[in-house]
């Protein structure tokens, strides 16, 4: 199954995937027609539903025009709040799913969530953090700016989760690259992951607030703050801006 992102979505530079104006312009073209990064809910439903309970209050970060929120609603998870920093996106999703009374659509920046502490049982993100990292070319040595950006988001996620709440992050980032960012004691959660996909594996990370990180994950998280090792050859995520970032995240 393709990601749903066709060639017209390609910007002139991968950095523009972090640009709200780019997304506003794309959502004006396609509206709320569903488009999925890393596949739709059917691809990872088995792994995700283990983490969900009836009556959960769910927050979806960077919802875009994914059908994930509405698919969850149809499965009986009727308290779903979806946010995106694109007002064009949110206007389109509100109009498209107006009949689903349990779905809320809000314009909001994931770095500054306008919710009280402990509001949600589950926070979901699918590809949102990946879009914040598209300017990075060496996954072993993520820039301080991007590391700080992810930290802002993750601190907010931890804050709005209730004790025992789960943060579920769906991504193509392998554990040795992504777990360092999640395995920070300040967030107050444990960390585990599973995979899905056939020819190409995607990863579903689960962080449970109030549970402790393992010693191995604590050590991995500590390494995030070490200076880069000059002896380590870089391993590139993308060869150049001419590479189609989204083509690498299709099922």
C-alpha positions in Angstrom: 0.0 0.0 0.0 1.4 3.4 -1.0 1.9 6.2 1.5 -0.8 8.2 -0.3 1.6 11.0 -1.0 1.9 11.5 -4.7 4.6 13.4 -6.7 2.9 16.8 -6.5 3.7 16.8 -2.8 7.4 17.0 -3.4 8.9 20.3 -2.4 12.1 21.8 -3.9 14.0 20.9 -0.7 13.4 18.3 2.0 13.7 21.1 4.6 10.3 22.4 3.4 8.6 19.4 5.0 9.0 21.4 8.2 7.4 24.5 6.7 3.8 25.2 7.6 3.3 27.2 4.4 4.3 24.2 2.3 1.7 22.0 4.0 -1.0 24.7 3.8 -0.5 24.9 0.1 -0.7 21.2 -0.3 -3.9 20.9 1.8 -5.5 23.6 -0.4 -4.9 21.3 -3.3 -6.0 17.9 -1.9 -8.4 18.9 0.9 -9.2 16.1 3.3 -8.7 13.2 0.9 -7.0 10.5 3.0 -3.2 10.2 2.7 -1.1 7.9 4.8 2.5 7.8 5.8 3.6 4.2 6.8 0.3 2.8 5.8 -3.2 3.0 7.2 -4.5 1.6 10.5 -5.0 -1.9 9.0 -1.3 -2.2 8.7 -0.6 -1.9 12.4 -4.0 -2.3 14.0 -2.9 -5.5 15.8 0.0 -3.8 17.5 -1.9 -0.6 18.3 -5.1 -2.0 19.7 -3.1 -3.8 22.4 -2.3 -0.4 23.8 -5.8 1.0 23.6 -8.7 0.6 26.0 -12.4 1.5 25.7 -13.1 5.0 26.8 -9.5 6.2 26.3 -9.0 9.9 25.7 -6.7 9.9 22.7 -4.7 12.8 21.2 -3.3 12.5 17.7 -0.3 14.8 17.0 0.2 16.2 13.5 -2.9 14.5 12.1 -2.6 15.9 8.6 -5.2 14.3 6.3 -4.7 10.8 7.6 -7.8 8.7 8.2 -6.3 7.4 11.5 -8.5 9.5 13.8 -11.7 8.6 11.9 -10.7 4.9 11.7 -10.2 4.8 15.4 -13.6 6.4 15.9 -15.3 3.7 13.7 -13.6 1.1 15.9 -15.3 2.5 19.0 -12.7 4.9 20.3 -15.0 7.9 20.3 -13.0 10.4 22.3 -10.3 11.5 19.8 -8.7 14.9 19.6 -6.6 15.6 16.5 -4.2 18.5 16.2 -2.2 20.0 13.3 -0.4 23.3 12.9 -1.9 23.8 9.5 -5.3 25.7 9.8 -6.1 24.7 6.2 -5.7 21.0 7.2 -7.9 21.3 10.3 -10.6 23.3 8.5 -10.8 20.5 5.8 -10.9 17.7 8.4 -13.6 19.4 10.5 -15.8 19.7 7.4 -15.1 16.2 6.2 -15.8 14.5 9.5 -18.5 16.8 10.9 -20.8 13.8 11.4 -18.4 12.2 13.9 -19.4 14.0 17.1 -16.6 12.5 19.2 -13.8 13.8 16.9 -12.3 17.2 17.7 -10.0 19.0 15.3 -7.8 21.8 16.7 -5.1 24.0 15.2 -2.2 23.6 17.6 1.6 23.3 17.7 2.9 20.1 19.2 5.6 22.1 20.9 3.0 24.0 23.0 0.0 21.9 23.7 -2.9 23.8 25.1 -4.1 21.0 27.4 -3.9 20.6 31.2 -1.5 18.1 32.7 -2.7 14.5 32.5 -5.5 15.1 30.1 -5.0 12.1 27.8 -4.7 8.3 28.2 -3.0 7.9 24.8 -1.0 10.2 22.6 -0.4 9.0 19.0 1.9 10.3 16.3 2.6 8.8 12.9 5.3 10.4 10.9 5.1 13.8 12.7 8.4 13.5 14.4 9.9 12.1 11.2 8.8 15.3 9.3 10.7 17.3 11.9 13.9 15.4 11.1 14.0 15.6 7.4 16.8 18.1 7.2 19.1 15.6 9.0 21.5 13.7 6.9 23.4 11.7 9.5 21.1 9.8 11.9 24.0 9.1 14.3 24.7 12.8 14.8 21.4 14.7 14.9 21.8 18.4 15.1 21.4 20.2 18.4 18.5 22.2 16.9 16.5 19.1 15.9 17.3 17.4 19.1 16.0 20.4 21.0 12.9 20.5 18.8 12.1 16.8 19.5 12.7 17.4 23.2 10.1 20.2 23.2 7.5 17.9 21.7 8.3 14.9 23.9 8.2 17.0 27.1 4.7 18.2 26.1 3.6 14.7 25.3 4.7 13.5 28.7 3.0 16.4 30.5 -0.4 15.8 28.9 -0.3 12.1 29.5 -1.9 10.8 32.7 0.1 8.4 34.9 -0.1 5.0 33.2 -0.8 6.7 29.9 0.8 5.6 26.7 2.7 7.5 24.0 2.7 5.6 20.7 5.1 6.7 18.0 4.9 5.2 14.5 8.0 5.7 12.3 10.5 4.2 9.9 13.3 5.2 12.2 15.2 2.2 13.5 15.7 1.7 17.3 19.4 2.5 17.3 18.6 5.9 15.9 15.3 6.8 17.5 15.4 5.2 21.0 18.1 7.6 22.1 15.6 10.5 21.8 12.8 8.7 23.6 15.0 7.2 26.4 15.3 10.3 28.5 14.6 10.0 32.3 13.0 13.5 32.2 10.0 12.1 30.4 9.2 9.6 33.1 8.2 6.7 30.9 9.4 3.2 29.9 10.2 2.3 26.3 9.5 -0.7 24.0 8.9 -1.3 20.4 7.5 -3.7 17.8 7.6 -3.8 14.0 5.2 -4.2 11.1 5.4 -4.4 7.4 6.7 -7.1 5.0 9.4 -6.0 2.6 10.2 -2.9 4.6 9.8 -2.8 8.4 8.2 0.1 10.2 8.4 0.6 14.0 5.8 1.2 16.6 7.3 2.6 19.8 5.3 2.5 23.1 6.2 4.7 26.1 4.3 4.1 29.3 4.3 7.0 31.7 5.2 6.1 35.3 7.2 3.1 34.4 11.0 3.0 34.5 13.4 2.8 31.6 15.6 -0.3 31.5 19.3 0.2 32.3 20.1 -0.5 28.6 17.7 2.2 27.4 19.0 4.7 30.1 22.5 4.1 28.7 21.3 4.6 25.2 19.6 7.9 26.2 22.7 9.1 27.9 24.7 8.7 24.6 22.4 11.3 23.0 24.2 14.0 24.9 27.7 12.8 24.2 29.8 14.7 21.6 29.8 13.0 18.2 32.6 10.5 17.7 34.8 11.6 14.7 35.9 8.0 14.2 32.3 6.9 13.3 31.6 7.2 9.6 28.3 8.9 8.8 25.4 6.8 7.8 23.1 9.0 5.6 19.3 9.0 5.8 19.1 10.9 2.5 21.7 11.4 -0.3 20.5 14.9 -1.1 17.6 17.2 -1.4 16.9 15.7 -4.8 15.9 12.4 -3.2 12.2 11.8 -2.7 11.9 11.6 1.0 8.3 10.3 0.9 9.1 7.5 -1.5 11.2 6.0 1.3 8.2 5.7 3.5 5.8 3.8 1.3 4.5 0.3 2.1 
